[in-house]
Amino acid sequence: MGKDKKIKLDPNMQISDLIDTYPQLVDVLTEDYEFHCVNCLFSGFDNLIEGAGLHGIEGEDFQDMVEHLESILNDSEDDIDAE
């Protein structure tokens, strides 16, 4: 993916869809943000913003988390493009 096509996460994306689409985020979500729900039944019911809110991640902290996740995705895409 070129530098002009960066991945942007939709805060309304279901957690289950997020981990199906971007499995490389599972470890980051569980270890850095304590999103143990990625392996839970509730991942099919909550979207990213709702799940974050349940874990006390809101406002600027939520935006920082999304930016962190997007940077991981975009760095991995840049690595693929370089090959």
N, C-alpha and C positions, 0 to 999 in steps of 0.2 A: 504494500500500500504506500502510495507516495506521500510526501510530507504535506501535501495540500488536502489529504483525505484522512484526517485524524478521527479515531473512534471517539464518539461522545456517548456516554451512558445516559439512558433515560431513567430518571428517578422513579418512574411509574412501572418499570419493568419488573415482572414477578421475579422473586429471588430464584425460583426453580429454573426459569428461562435464562436468567443471567448466568447461572452456573452451567447450564447446558451449552450456552453459546460461548462462554469464556471460562472453561474449567481451570485455567491457570490462575484464576482469582480465588479459588476455594481456600488454599492455604493462607493467603493474605487475609481473607474475610474471617477465617476462624482464629488465626493466631494474633493478628493485629487489632481486630475489631470485635472479637469474641462472638462472631456470628455462627454459633454452633448449629443454628437453624438450617444451614445449607444442607445438612444431612437429615433434616427433620421433616415431618409431614407438613408443618406450617410454611415451608418454603414455597409451597404451591398456592398459598393463600395471601401471603404478604408480599408487597412490592418493596423495592429497595428503600424508599423513604420511610415506609411504615416499619420495616424491620429495624432500620437504624434508630427510629424513634423509640422502639421497644427496648433498645440497648442504650438509650440516653444520648444518642448521637444526633444532634439537631443543629439547625442554623449554620453558623460558620464551620463548626466541627463536621457537619454533614458535607458541606461543600469541599472541605479539605479532604475528606475521605474519598469523595467522587473523583476529585482531581488526582489523588494518589492512585486510585484504581485505573483511571484513564491513562496516567503516565506509564503504568506497568503494561497496559495493553498496547499503547503506542510505541513504547520502547521495544516490545517484542515484535511488533509489526515492522519497525525500522530494521531490526536485526534480520528478519526474513528477507526484506527488500535488498539488503546488502549482499546476500548470498548469490 
